[in-house]
Amino acid sequence: MVNYQMNEGIRYIRYTGKGQKVYKLPVHPTAGYYVDEYVKWMEKIGRKISDEDF
């Protein structure tokens, strides 16, 4: 989850491309919703998500 960030209300996936250039790819709101639901579900069953899981 290190590369999954929110900036000004928009969720982004940050990645490093060719030439060490850092890119921020916006995440569709529906996809962001389901990622949040997945994280909540994992916490509910007792599996904490750490920063290095994704």
Summary of the structure (lengths in Angstrom):
residues: 54
radius of gyration: 12.7
end to end distance: 5.4
largest distance: 40.7
contacts: 104
relative contact order: 0.22
helix: 35%
strand: 30%
